Amino acid sequence: MASSAAGGAKYSNSFTLPGNDSTKALDLMKEAFPQQSGESATIVWKAKSGSVRDAAVEQKITGMLEKVAKLPKIGKVVGPYQPDGAAQISKDGRIAYAQITFAVSFQDIAVGDVKPLVDTAKTAGGDQLQVELGGAVVSFADEPPANISEIVGVIAAAVVLYFAFGSFLAMLMPLITALFSVGLGLSGIAVASHIIDVPEFSSMLGTLIGLGVGIDYALFIVTRYRTGITRGLAPEEAATQAINTSGRAVLFAGGTVCISLLGMLVLNLNFLNGMAVAASLVVLITMFAAVTLLPALLGVLKSRVLSRRQRRKLAERGPQTGEVKTLSARWSAFVERRPRVLAALALVVMVALAIPTFSLRLGFSDQGNNPSSTTTRKSYDLLAEGFGAGSNGPLQLVAVIRSPADSAALDTVVTKVRGVEGVAQVVAVPAAPGATLRIVQVVPTSSPQSKETSDLISHLRGDVVPDASRGSSLEVYVGGPTAISDDFAGALSEKLPLFIGVVVVLGFLLLMLAFRSFLIPATAALMNLIAVAASFGVLVLVFQWGFGADLLGVGKGPIEAFLPVIMLSMLFGLSMDYQVFLVSRMHEEWVRSADNATSVRTGLAETSRVINAAAIIMIAVFGAFVLAGVRATAMFGLGLAGAVALDAFILRTMLVPALMHLFGKANWWLPAWLDNRMPHLAVELPDEPLAVGGPMAADRAQEDDRLVPSKG
């Protein structure tokens, strides 16, 4: 933590991909115009009466732009009152804008560089003049108060834990472990950002997954520890048993999450590589804290992790023995009696939710999806009103001129592009005499995030530009922020099947190694795919089709391009957690009894309650991120919360056990030749016999009460 505080973070947010059109265009611009190739922003103003050409308005805006040009890291300012910006005034004269170009790239711009820009621009506003700002960097100034989502998520988790345990001290254990792990993990991410390219989004992702798995892992261990205490074990013995059983399962489950996250490395994209390493680092710290820090805390609290009532009951009646009739046990027996009906019902629900996934369209949200109260959204709306929706994401044709024939060919390209359907405006940027690099700005009629704009980019690259420049040595690249985003989305879409295949195969092999079975890992892989498809279906319904989007304060648009990869890696890992905790208990019983029905019934009865409690906590933590006010973050929150809910309440506690009852002893079959060649790995060791000194544990519970006043 000290090293991260001293060195700070150095995040990288580059979406560029080597070798494609948009990257080549960006590289050419950096070489030819280094002061104009950095991140851009827009200042938009609207005259509420009169015209932006009025002398008073022009004088006020010109003075403001001169101050903006002197701010640190500002490379160039092009206003509408200059010859270069003549096209930056709307036809009705009510709206105008200035283009601000930073001298540095996005990752080198801090919040402190953006605030002065916003404050200076806003000084020109007033009763008769509305001034707003747009651009990715300006979103810094529009961010909601920090940590709101985290605070809400932690409070919700605390409430669930209290009701699950009935003890204030037991509730604190998972929270302390998770918060410590997340804090240490975020510090590690900050340090790692100086070594590898780590996107800024990684800190949010690390917090989200760290809180979710950190609380869940601690919940599993504390639950096993409390069970040991109620069965008469001394605190030290209960802690040893909890770590030797649930602790081993936590290490295995955490390892599968890390492997799933690191599966992003197969895509070979710097943006995702850094995110995968950062998120895996948080999970790694979280699972080791669960088996080191948590047992130390349990050693301090001993039997005070039980509520007063539970300790009093233990002292009066002695250790709990025999099977306890609970709602989970009754549900498990019901699943055993009706496996076909429940399996069919679960499949119908999941398939119905998965259907919208076939309409999934990847892309990037534009600032038209931002909350209506933000200056970026107001800027977007003003530009769309004055110049059309496409003005919020113009394309750039970057041309390399080597001869007069190339110059003539570029004129032909410009003429052809003007006549293309979906193009609102084509403006050739004035160039110095003899310049070998020319820039032509193309404004689409559609918004940056729309499918029409994506189709236009493909049409220009594949048909219009090659046809118009044929017979010359002219090189034309379609670039600009909108084209960069479109290329990134396309690259991810192409590599998504490879990523899914790698993660599914790795998960299958790990579970086959753990449970010596072919059907169990195959079923788990299928369940994971169904859960992912259903969760994406929910995202398409809300964010792409717009059902309920207004309630969340987000607009309709494509699903963020990088979200499927990150969500898939997280969901495969988190789903594996529940599968491991559920089946490891079944496997333990199968080894003991060789009775499939008893194994499945006992495993479900003893784990479904804690799995459901863990799922509710994750839903609370992930769902709180919907409140962040950022569309991409809301997608993650809703997508993960929905996936966990479907996975825990439908798949793991209904469909999986129902199918295992139907499969019978085939669940545990593995070819002998393969079984003999595989190393043996026990996820959970069997419980040790109850200590002979069981009543002594009850005496210790009373002694703990006398020594330290309980808050439970």
N, C-alpha and C positions, 0 to 999 in steps of 0.2 A: 504493500500500500504506500509506503514511504517513497519508493522509487517512482511509482505512477504519479504521486503528488508533486514530486520534484520535476519530473520530465514532462508531465502532461500527456495528452494524447495527440497522435498525428494520423487522423483518419484520412482515407482516400475514398472518393465517391465517383470514380471514373467508370462509365458504362461502355467505353469504347472497346471495340474488338479488332485485333490486328487483321489487316488485309482487306477489309470491306470498304465499300464506297464512302460511307460517312467518315470513317477513320482517315482514309486517304485525303478527303477534303479538309478535315481538321488539321492534319499534319502539314498540308500545303499552306493553309492560312497561318499556322504558327510560324512557319518559316518565312513567309512573305510579309506578314503583318503581326509581329509579336505583341505589339501593344493593343491589338484588336482581336486577339484569338482567345482571350480569357472568358470567364463567365460573364453573361450579360444580364441586364435588368432593364425594366421599362418604367418610365414615369409618364402617367397618363393624366390629362386634365380635361375638364368639361366646363364650358361656360354655361351657367344656369340661365343667363340671358345675354343677348348680344352674340358676339363671335370671339373665337380665340385669336382672331387677327386684330382685335381692337388694340389700340396703342397701349392702354393701361394694362391689359392682360399680357401683351407681348413684353412690356417693360418688366413686369413683375416676374414672369416666367424666365426671361433671359437672365435677370439678376440671380435667380435661384439656381439656374443651370451653371452659371459661372462659379458659384460657390461649390456646387457638386463636383465640378471638374477639378477643384483643388483638394478634394478629399483624398486620403491615403488609399493607394491601390486602385484608383480609378484611372483607366487607360485613355478612354476617349468618350466624348459626349456629342451625340449628333441630335440636334434639335430641329424642329420644323421651320424655324426662322432662318436656317442656313440653306444654301443651295443644295447641299447633299440630302437634306431632309424635306424637300418640297412636297413629297408624297405623304408626309406624316400628318397632314391635316385632312379631316373628313370632308366629304363633298358639301355638307351643309354648314361647315365652318364652326361646328359646336364642340368638336372633340379633336384633340391633338396629342401626340406623344413624342417623347425623346428616348433615344436608344442609348443606354449606358453600358459601356464595355469595361470590365475590370482588366487590369494588366496581369492578373494571375488567375490560375484555374480554381475550380470550386473548392478543392480540398485545402487551398491556401487562404481561404476567406473565413474569418471567424465572425461570431455574432457581433463583436465589437466593431467590425468593419462595416456592418450592415446598418446598425442603429443610427450612426451619423447620417447615412444616406437617407434613411426614412425620415428622420427628424428635419433635415435640411429641406427635403422636398415638400414636406407637409407645411412648412412655413409660408408657402405660396398659396395655400388654400384659404378659403373664407366663405362668407355667405353667398357670394356670387361665383365662386370658382371651386370646383371639386377636384382634389388632387389625390391620386391613388398610385400605388406601385405594384409591379408584377415581376415575376422571375423567380427561379428556384432559390436564389440566395435571400430574397426578400421574405421567403417563408420562415426564415429564422425569427423575424420580428413578429410573425403571426402565430408562433408556437404557443400552445396552452400552458398554463402553469406547470412547472416540472413536478414529476413524481405523483400527480393526482391519481393516475391509473394504478401505480404501485401501492399507494396508500389504501385506496379502496379495495384492491385485491387482497392485501394483507389483513385488513379489518374483516372482510368477508370470510377469509380462511380461518381467522381466529374464532369467529362465531361458530363455524362448522366444527372446528376442533373441540371447542368447549362442549358443544352438544354431544359430540362423539365420545369424549372422555369423561365428561362430568366433573372435570378437575381443572382449575386454573393453572396449576403448575405443570400438569401434563400437556395442556394447551401450549404453554410457552416453549416446550422442548423443540417441536418441529419448527416453530417460528424463529427461534434463536439460531438454530442450525442453518435454516435456509437463508436468513438475512446475512449471517456471517459469511456463508458460502458465496452469495451473490456479491457482497461487497468486495471480498477477496478476488472473485472472478472478474469483476469489472476493472479492478486495478490491474489484473493480469492482462486483460484486453488492451488497456491503455499502454502498457509496456510493450505488448506484442505489436501494436500499431507502428512502433518505430522500427520494427524488423521486417514485417510483411505488410502488404496492402490490406488494411482492414476498413471496411465501410463503416460510416458513422452509425448506420442502422444496427450494427452488431451489438451495441450497448443495450438498445431496447430489446433485441432478440435474446441476449444473454440474461437480462433481467426477467423477461417473460418465462423462459424455459427454466432458469435457475430457481425462481420462486415455485414454479409448478412441481418440478421433480424433487426439489429440496424438501418441501413440506411433505410430499408424498412418501419419499424414502424414509424420512424420520417417522412418519405416521406408521408405516409398516413395522419398523423396529420397536417403537414405543408400544404398539399394540401387542407384539409378541412378548415384550418384557412384562407388560401388565398381566398378560395371561399366565406367565410363569409365576408371578407373585401370587395371583389368586389360586394357583394350584399348589402352593405351599413351598415354592423354592425360595431360598434366601436371595436377597438382592444381587449378590455377586454371581450366584448360579443362574439367576434369571437373566442377567445381562450377558453372561457367557453364552447361554442358550440362544438368546435373541440374536446376537451377532453371528453365532454359528449356523443359524437357520435363516432368518430374514435378512441378516447382514450379508450373507453369501448371495442371497437372491438379489439384494440391492446392487452388489458389485457386478453380478452378471447382467442385470437389467440396465444399469448405468453404462456398462460396456457396450451393450447393443445400441443404446441411444448414441453413444460416441461414434460407433461404426456407421450408423445410419447417417449421422451428420457429416462425417468425413467422406461418405459416399459422394458428396458434392464435388470432391476433388477430381472424379473421373470426367467431369465436364470441362476441366482445364480452363476455367474463367477466373481471372484474378479477383474479380469482385466477389465471387462466391467462395473461392478458396479461403480468403481471409475470414469471411463470415463463418465458414465451417470450422476452421481452427478456433476462432473466438468462442463460438457456442460450445464446442467440445471441451474447451478449457474450463468453462463454467460448470458443465456437467461433471467433469472429472473431479473438480474441487468439491462439488456438492456430494458426490457419492463417498469420497474419502472422509469428508466431515461427518457424514452419517455413521461411519464405522469407527471414528476416532473421537471427535468432539462430543457427539451424542452419548456414547457410553460413559464418558467422563462426567457429563451432566447427570446421567442416571445414577452414577456412583455417589453423587452429592445428595440427590433427592431420595434415593432408595425407594421405600414403599410409599412415599408421599406423592408419587405419580397417580396413586389411586385417590378417589374422592373420600371425604370423611365417612360417608355412608358405606362405601366399599371396604374401607379399612375396619370399620366397626363390625361389618358383617363377617369379614375374614377372622377377626378376633373372637367373635361369638360362636361362629359355626365351623371354623376350621377351613382347611383348603377345599377348594371346589373339586369334586371328583365326578366322573361319569359325564354323559352327554347332556348338554343344556338345550332345552327346547326353545328355539328362537324363531323369529320370523324368517331368518335366512335358512334355517333348517327346514321349515315348512315349505319355503319356496323351492329349495333343492329337491324335496320329495315330490312336489308338484311337477317340476321339470322331468323327473324320472318317469312319472306316470303319463305325461302328455308330450313326449319328445317330437312327434311328427307335427302336431298342430302348432306347437310353439316355433319349431324350425321354419315351417311354412309362413307363419305370421311375420316372423322377423325378416325373412327374405323378401316378402312383399313390401314391407315398410322401407327397407334399405334400397331395393331396386327402384321403387317409386321416387325416392329422394335423389337417386343417382341419375335419373333420366335427363335433367337439365344440364348435366355435365357434358353431354354431346354437343351443346351449344357454346361451350367454353371458348372464349376469345381472349388471348393474351395480349397485353399492351402496357401502356403506362397512363395513369390518370393525368389529366391536365388540371390547371388551377381553376377550371370551371367546376370542379368537384369540391373545392374548398368550402368551408362554412361561409355563409353569406355575409357574416359580420367582418370577415378578414379583408385587409386592403388588397391582397392578391386576387381574391374573388371579385372584388369591385373593379379592379383594374381589368381583369379578364372580361367582365360584362361591358365595360366602357369601350374596350377595343372591338369587341364583337358588335356592339351597337354602331360604332362609327366606321368600321372597316371590314366587318364580316368576321365570322368565327375563326377562319383560317389565319387571320392576322396575329393570333396568339401563338402560332407555331409555324412561321414561314419556312420554306425550304430554301436551300442555297445551292445553286449550280456553280461549282468551282471549276473553271476551265483553264487548261494550260495551253497557251498560244505560242507556237513556234514559227509561224509564217503568216504572210498575208492571207493565204488560203485558209488557214485555221481561223483567222479573224472573220473571214466571210462565212465560214461554216458555222461559227458561233452565232452570227446574225440569223442564219437559217434556223438554228436550234431555237433561238429566242422567238422567232416568228411562229414556228411549229408549236412551241409550248403554249403561246398565247391562245392558240385555237383549241387546246385540249379541254375536253369537258372536265369540270372540277377545278379549273384554274381561274381564280378571280382577278389576279393582277400579276404582271411580270415587270420587274424594274431592274435594269442593268445599272449596277453601282459604278459611278464615274471612276475611271482608272487613269493613272499618269501615262503620258505618252511613252510608248515603248514597253509598257508593262507586260510581262509574260503570264501574269495571272489575272484572270477576270472573274468577277463575282456577279451572278445574276440572282436576284431574290424572287422567288416564286411563292405567291400567297394562294393557298388552296381556298376553295369555297367552304370546306368542312373543317371541323375542329381538329386539333392535333391528335386527340385520342380516338377519333372515329375510324371505322373500317374503310370509309371512302378515301381518307387521307393515306392510309396504308396501301390501298389499291393504286392510288395515284403515284406514289413513290415507285412501286413495282412497274407501273406502266411507263413512267419516264425513263427508268433505267433499262427496261427490257425492250421497249419499242421506239418511243419518240426520239430520244437522244441518239441511239445508234443509227436510226434511219436518216435523221437530219444531218449527221456528221459523217456519213459514209463517203469514202473517197478522199478524206483528209486525215491528217495526223492529229486532229484535235482530240484532246482528252477532257472529258466532262464527268465530274463526280457529283452525285446528289448527296448533299450533306445538310448540316444544321442540327439543332437539338432534337427536333421531331424525327429526323431520319436516323439519328443515333439510337434513339429509343426504339424505333421500329426494327432496326437491325438487331439490337440486343434481344428483343422479344422473339424475333425469328430464329436466332441462334439457339435460344433456350428451348423453343418448341421442337427444333430438330433433334436436340440432344436429350430431351425428356425421356423417350423410350429406353435409351441406354441406361440412364440413371435409375429408372424404375427397375429394370432388369437386374442391375448390380445389387441394389438394396434388397430386393426380394430374395435373390439367390443367397446373399450373405446371411440374411435372417433365417432362411430355411436351414442352412448348414449349421448355424449356431444352435437352433432348437433341436435339430436332429442329434447333435453332439450331446446336448444336455439331457434329453429325454429318451434317447435310444429308440426312436420311433420315426416312421416315415409319414404316417397320416397326420400326426399332431402338427409338425411344421408345415405340411402342405395346407392343412386347414387354416393355420395361423396366417400364412401368406395370402390365401384367398380372402380371409376376413379383413386383413389390412387393406387389400385393394378395394374391397367393398366399402370399408369405412372411409377411405380417401375419396372414392367416387361420390359417395353420399354427401360428404362434407363440402366437396366442390360444387355439388348440385345446390346446396344451400347458399353458397357464395354467389353462384350464377343467379339464383332467384332474387337475392337481395341487391347485390351490387351491379349486376349486368342487366337484369330485367327490371330492377327498381322496386320490387315488392318490399315495403317497409323501409326503403332507403331514406325517405324523408324523416322518419322517426329517429334515425341515427345521424341525421344532419349531413349525409353524403349523397352525391349525385350518381346517376347511372353512368356506366362506362365499362371499359374492359377490366379484366382481372389482372392485377399487377404481374408483370412478366416473371419476376423472380420469385413470386409467392408460391407457385406449385412446387418448385424444387425444394425450397426451404420447408414448406409445410409437409411435403412428402417425407423428407428426412426426419423431421420431428415426429410426425405421426407414426411412421414405421417404428421409431424407437419407443415412443410412449405406448403404443399398442402392444409392443413386445413386453413392456413392463407388466401390464395386466395379464398377458398370456403366461409370463414366467411365474408370477405370484399365484395365479389360478392353477396352472397345470403342475407346478412343482409340488403343491400340497397333494394333488391327485396322484402324482407319480410316487410320492412318499408312501401313500396308502396302498398303491398298487404293488410296490416292492414288498410291503408287509403282508398283504392279503391275497394278491393275485386275483382279486374280484373286481372287474371293471365297474359294475353298477355301484358297489360300495365305494370304490375309489372316487368316482365322479361325484356321487352324492355327498360324500364327506368333504371332498375338496371344495365343492361349491358352497356347502353350508358354512365352512369355516373361513372362507376367504371373501365371499360375495359382499359381506357387510363392510369390510375394510376397503375392498375395491370400490364400492359405491361411495363410501366416505371420501376416499382419495379422489375419485372422479368429481364429486361435488366441489372439493377444494380447488381442483384444477379448473373446473368450469368457472368458479368464482374469480380465480386469479386471471385466467385468460379473458373471461368476459369483461372484466374491469377495463381492459385495454380498448374496448369499444368506445369508452368515454374519452379517449385521448384527443379526439377532435381531428385526427389525421386519417385519411381514407385508407392508406396502406396498413396502418396500425390497427384500425378497426377491422379490416379484412382478416388480419392474423388473429385478432382476439376472437371474432365470431367464428372463423373457420376452425380454430383449434378447440374452442369451447364446444362447438357443435359436434366435432369429430370425437372428442372425449366422451360426450354424453351418449352418442350413438354406440361408441365402442363399449363403454362400460355397462350401460343399461340394457342394450339390445344384443350386442354380439357376445361379450364375455360372460354375461350372466343368463343368457337365454339361448342364443344360437349355438355357441361352441359346446356347452354341456349337453344340449339336446342332440347335436350331431354325434358327440362322443358316446352317448347312450345308444344311439342307432348303430354306430360302428362296432360297438362291443369290444372284444379282445383285440380286434384288428388295430385299435388305437396304438397298441404297444408293440406292434410287429416291426421287426427290422431284419433284413436278410442276415443270416448267420455270418456269411463271409465278410459283410460290411461291419457287423457288430464286432467281430474279432479284430478288425484292423483299425477301429476307431479308439482314440484315448477315452478313458472313463472320467467323467466330470459330474460331480454331485452338486446341483444348485443349492439344495437344502439338505442338511443332514437330519436324520430322525431325531425327534425330541429325546433327551435323556430321561431316564426314569425319575419319578418324583423323589426328592430327598426324603430320607427317613425322618429327618428332623422337621417335618412339615409344620407342626405346631410352633416350633421355634420361630418360624417366619411370621406367624401371627403375633407372637410375643414381640418380635422386632417391630412390627407395624405399630403396636401400642407404644413401644419405646420411642419410635420416631415421632409420634404425636406429642409425647411429653417433652422431647428435646426442642422441637422447632414448631411454632404455631403454624398450622396449615392455612393456606389460602384457598384450598380446593373446596 
